[in-house]
Amino acid sequence: MSVETAPPRRRAPLATWGLTLAAALLLPLVLWLITDPVAGHHLVAVSGGRTMRVTPPWVLGGAGLMCALGLALASLLRRFGPGRKIWLVVAPLVLLLSLSSPLGGTTAATIVVLMIMHLLVGGATIYGGLALIGTGAQPR
C-alpha cells in the first residue's frame, strides 16, 4: 500500500514579498526604538564626510530599498535560472559587503547596533528570497 503525499504548499509570491518586507522593515525599526528613544543612545554615523543621525526614515528607507532589490533579484533567479544556488552565493556575499557600511558609526555601540540592523534586514531578505525561489522547481 502506497501513501501519496501532497506537494508542500508554497506561499504566493506576493504574500512572500509582503511578509519579507514587513520583517525587513520592522526588525531594524524595533532595534532603533530600543536603542535611541528607550535606551537614550543616539545613533550617529559619518557618511560621505558628513555626520548624520540615524532616524526612522533612514532605517525604513534603507531597509526597504535593499530588501526590495534583493527580492527582485530572487524573483528573476526564480524565473530564469538555477536560482537557489546563485541566491545562496550572491545574497550572503552582499550582506557581508554591507557590513562595512556601519563602520562609519561614531561609537563602538553605534557600530554594533548598525551591524545588527544590517544582519536583521539581510537575514529577513535571504530567508524571503529562499521562500520565493523555493526548491528550484520551475514555476507554474
C-alpha positions as CSV (number, residue, x, y, z in Angstrom):
1,M,0.0,0.0,0.0
2,S,1.4,3.3,-1.0
3,V,0.6,6.6,0.5
4,E,0.6,9.7,-1.7
5,T,1.7,12.9,-0.2
6,A,0.7,16.2,-1.5
7,P,3.5,18.5,-2.6
8,P,4.3,21.2,0.0
9,R,2.2,24.3,-0.4
10,R,4.2,27.4,-1.4
11,R,3.1,30.8,-0.3
12,A,2.1,33.1,-3.2
13,P,4.9,35.3,-4.3
14,L,3.0,38.5,-3.4
15,A,2.5,37.2,0.2
16,T,6.2,36.3,0.4
17,W,7.1,39.8,-0.7
18,G,4.8,41.3,1.8
19,L,5.9,39.2,4.8
20,T,9.6,39.7,3.9
21,L,9.3,43.4,3.5
22,A,7.4,43.7,6.8
23,A,10.1,41.7,8.6
24,A,12.9,43.7,7.0
25,L,11.3,47.0,7.9
26,L,10.0,46.1,11.4
27,L,13.1,44.3,12.8
28,P,15.6,47.2,12.5
29,L,12.9,49.7,13.5
30,V,12.3,47.9,16.7
31,L,16.0,47.8,17.4
32,W,16.2,51.5,16.7
33,L,13.3,52.1,19.1
34,I,15.0,50.2,21.8
35,T,18.4,51.9,21.2
36,D,17.5,55.5,20.6
37,P,14.4,56.6,22.4
38,V,14.3,53.9,25.1
39,A,18.0,53.5,26.0
40,G,18.9,57.1,25.0
41,H,21.8,56.2,22.7
42,H,21.6,58.3,19.6
43,L,22.9,56.5,16.5
44,V,25.3,58.9,14.8
45,A,27.3,58.0,11.7
46,V,29.7,59.7,9.3
47,S,28.7,59.2,5.7
48,G,30.4,61.0,2.8
49,G,32.3,63.2,5.2
50,R,29.0,64.4,6.8
51,T,27.8,63.5,10.3
52,M,24.2,62.3,10.4
53,R,21.9,61.0,13.0
54,V,20.2,57.7,12.1
55,T,16.4,58.2,12.2
56,P,13.4,56.1,11.4
57,P,13.1,57.4,7.8
58,W,16.8,56.4,7.2
59,V,16.2,53.0,8.8
60,L,13.0,52.3,6.9
61,G,14.3,53.7,3.6
62,G,17.5,51.8,3.6
63,A,15.9,48.5,4.8
64,G,13.0,48.8,2.3
65,L,15.2,49.6,-0.7
66,M,17.7,46.8,0.0
67,C,15.1,44.2,0.7
68,A,13.1,45.1,-2.4
69,L,16.2,44.9,-4.6
70,G,17.1,41.6,-3.0
71,L,13.6,40.2,-3.6
72,A,13.6,41.5,-7.2
73,L,16.8,39.6,-7.8
74,A,15.3,36.4,-6.2
75,S,12.3,36.8,-8.4
76,L,14.5,37.0,-11.5
77,L,16.5,34.0,-10.4
78,R,13.3,32.0,-9.7
79,R,12.1,32.7,-13.2
80,F,15.3,32.3,-15.3
81,G,17.8,30.1,-13.8
82,P,19.2,27.8,-11.1
83,G,18.1,30.5,-8.6
84,R,18.7,28.8,-5.3
85,K,22.4,28.1,-5.9
86,I,23.1,31.6,-7.2
87,W,21.0,33.2,-4.4
88,L,22.8,31.3,-1.7
89,V,26.1,32.7,-3.0
90,V,25.1,36.3,-4.0
91,A,22.8,37.2,-1.1
92,P,25.2,36.3,1.7
93,L,28.1,38.0,-0.2
94,V,26.1,41.2,-0.5
95,L,25.2,41.0,3.2
96,L,28.9,40.6,4.1
97,L,29.8,43.6,1.9
98,S,27.1,45.7,3.5
99,L,28.7,45.2,6.9
100,S,31.4,47.6,6.0
101,S,28.8,50.4,5.9
102,P,28.2,50.6,9.7
103,L,31.9,51.2,10.3
104,G,31.0,54.9,9.9
105,G,29.4,54.8,13.3
106,T,30.9,57.4,15.7
107,T,31.0,55.0,18.7
108,A,31.5,51.3,19.2
109,A,28.0,50.9,20.4
110,T,26.6,52.6,17.3
111,I,28.7,50.4,15.0
112,V,27.4,47.2,16.8
113,V,23.8,48.4,16.6
114,L,24.1,49.3,12.9
115,M,25.7,45.9,12.1
116,I,22.9,44.1,13.9
117,M,20.4,46.1,11.8
118,H,22.2,45.1,8.6
119,L,22.1,41.4,9.8
120,L,18.4,41.6,10.6
121,V,17.5,43.1,7.2
122,G,19.9,40.7,5.4
123,G,18.6,37.7,7.2
124,A,15.0,38.5,6.5
125,T,15.8,39.2,2.9
126,I,17.8,36.0,2.4
127,Y,15.1,33.9,4.1
128,G,12.4,35.6,2.0
129,G,14.4,35.1,-1.2
130,L,14.7,31.4,-0.4
131,A,11.0,31.2,0.2
132,L,10.4,33.0,-3.1
133,I,12.7,30.8,-5.1
134,G,11.6,27.6,-3.5
135,T,13.3,24.3,-4.2
136,G,14.4,25.2,-7.6
137,A,11.5,23.6,-9.4
138,Q,10.1,25.5,-12.4
139,P,7.3,27.9,-11.5
140,R,3.8,27.1,-12.8
